[in-house]
């Protein structure tokens, strides 16, 4: 069906021992939509992402990709579904032992069996998409700045032309100018691919730049979601406290003496 969400999550539950992280979370991400999940540290944003990626098995609930249930899916089928995914990790997560182009082309060569020569040419083209010149391809990750590492990670995320791209705190560790640059590249790359994007962040400036829709995670559930343009006037006291960075409000931070 044309109106089937790209990602549909229902009743997602995950605990670690006595700590309940996700408490019956419901969330949809539409086709070619960019959804950003916001929330404070420790609210379960990364756990949500890992459950969708299949890195963590939820205790209960449903996750459907293109209408197909993936919770409890067999390994071979899960690998097939995961080929739809691209990922930009919080710390870039580049392989130190590989050159830049080998990092970008990793999925092309390992998952798709693309020959090295063709993979390198495609990697250089992907680097150009994120504003990096061909000579960067032969560098080692240790020779890159933080902003360059993020660009390389983005080039790797889009190299296989994924249908869904996940962004884990994409601007962490970057200055405001480089954050804006990376956000612009994310938006253009997602648009050019026609991909669905699911991002997690606590950086509201970034969320405003890359999101079509924003959802706020608090106490294990989505407590508000709506178009990014409505977030400043949503009327939800939790959201308003978070986006304005107020110490006073319904969100009580745990502070150790």
JOWO-V866982 format. One record per residue. N is the residue number from 1. SS is DSSP state (@ for helix, = for strand, . for the rest). PSI is psi in degrees with one decimal (NA if undefined). Layout:
N;SS;PSI
N;SS;PSI
//
This chain:
1;.;142.0
2;.;-26.9
3;.;8.5
4;.;126.4
5;.;150.4
6;.;-41.5
7;=;127.9
8;=;119.5
9;=;130.6
10;=;129.0
11;=;35.9
12;=;126.8
13;=;132.8
14;=;128.2
15;=;153.6
16;=;99.8
17;.;-131.5
18;.;-9.3
19;=;114.9
20;=;115.1
21;=;-52.6
22;=;131.6
23;=;59.6
24;=;46.4
25;=;134.5
26;=;135.3
27;=;137.7
28;=;146.4
29;=;121.6
30;.;166.3
31;.;130.2
32;.;20.9
33;.;146.8
34;=;107.1
35;=;130.3
36;=;126.4
37;=;121.5
38;=;165.5
39;.;160.3
40;.;170.9
41;.;137.2
42;.;11.5
43;.;-5.3
44;.;11.8
45;@;-47.1
46;@;-35.5
47;@;-41.9
48;@;-48.3
49;@;-43.1
50;@;-32.5
51;@;-43.2
52;@;-38.5
53;@;-15.2
54;.;10.6
55;.;-23.5
56;.;136.9
57;.;122.4
58;.;158.2
59;.;-30.8
60;=;163.1
61;=;178.7
62;=;139.0
63;=;118.2
64;=;132.7
65;=;118.0
66;.;38.0
67;.;0.8
68;=;124.2
69;=;128.1
70;.;-13.9
71;.;124.5
72;.;8.2
73;.;146.8
74;.;152.1
75;@;-45.4
76;@;-41.7
77;@;-36.7
78;@;-38.9
79;@;-38.2
80;@;-45.7
81;@;-40.8
82;@;-18.7
83;.;-11.9
84;.;-10.5
85;=;147.8
86;=;156.6
87;=;130.5
88;=;113.4
89;.;156.2
90;.;-45.2
91;.;21.2
92;.;-41.7
93;.;44.9
94;.;151.5
95;.;116.6
96;.;-29.0
97;.;-5.2
98;.;151.0
99;=;170.0
100;@;-48.4
101;@;-34.1
102;@;-34.7
103;@;-47.8
104;@;-38.8
105;.;4.7
106;@;-50.4
107;@;-35.4
108;@;-43.7
109;@;-42.5
110;@;-43.8
111;.;-32.0
112;.;-6.0
113;.;26.8
114;.;132.0
115;.;151.6
116;@;-44.3
117;@;-47.4
118;@;-39.5
119;@;-39.4
120;@;-43.0
121;@;-41.2
122;@;-35.9
123;@;-42.5
124;@;-37.4
125;@;-39.2
126;@;-37.8
127;@;-38.0
128;@;-35.1
129;@;-29.5
130;.;17.0
131;.;22.6
132;.;135.2
133;.;163.6
134;@;-32.6
135;@;-20.2
136;@;-25.5
137;@;-32.2
138;@;-2.9
139;.;162.0
140;=;151.2
141;@;-32.9
142;@;-19.0
143;@;0.6
144;.;148.8
145;.;171.0
146;@;-42.9
147;@;-37.3
148;@;-38.2
149;@;-41.3
150;@;-39.9
151;@;-43.3
152;@;-41.7
153;@;-38.0
154;@;-41.4
155;@;-40.3
156;@;-39.2
157;@;-31.9
158;@;-4.8
159;@;-36.3
160;.;8.7
161;.;57.8
162;.;155.7
163;.;-27.3
164;=;131.1
165;=;132.7
166;=;135.3
167;=;116.6
168;=;103.7
169;.;62.6
170;.;-19.0
171;.;7.1
172;.;131.3
173;.;3.5
174;.;150.3
175;.;164.9
176;@;-36.8
177;@;-47.4
178;@;-33.7
179;@;-43.5
180;@;-37.6
181;@;-48.0
182;@;-41.5
183;@;-40.7
184;@;-40.9
185;@;-41.1
186;@;-48.8
187;@;-44.3
188;@;-40.3
189;@;-43.4
190;@;-42.8
191;@;-44.7
192;@;-35.3
193;@;-18.0
194;.;28.7
195;.;160.0
196;=;137.4
197;=;132.1
198;=;115.8
199;=;151.1
200;=;138.1
201;=;160.1
202;.;6.6
203;.;102.2
204;@;-32.4
205;@;-41.8
206;@;-45.6
207;@;-41.9
208;@;-30.8
209;@;-33.1
210;@;-12.0
211;.;140.8
212;.;-40.5
213;=;147.8
214;=;139.7
215;=;136.4
216;=;127.9
217;=;126.0
218;=;133.5
219;.;38.6
220;.;3.7
221;=;159.9
222;=;115.9
223;=;-14.0
224;=;141.6
225;=;147.0
226;=;176.0
227;=;144.4
228;@;-31.4
229;@;-13.1
230;@;-4.8
231;@;-31.3
232;@;-14.3
233;@;33.2
234;.;-21.7
235;.;4.8
236;.;118.5
237;@;-30.3
238;@;-46.3
239;@;-45.4
240;@;-38.2
241;@;-43.4
242;@;-48.1
243;@;-21.5
244;@;-1.7
245;.;40.4
246;.;136.7
247;.;-32.5
248;.;134.1
249;.;-172.3
250;.;-21.0
251;.;115.2
252;.;113.6
253;.;139.0
254;.;118.7
255;.;124.8
256;.;139.9
257;.;NA
//
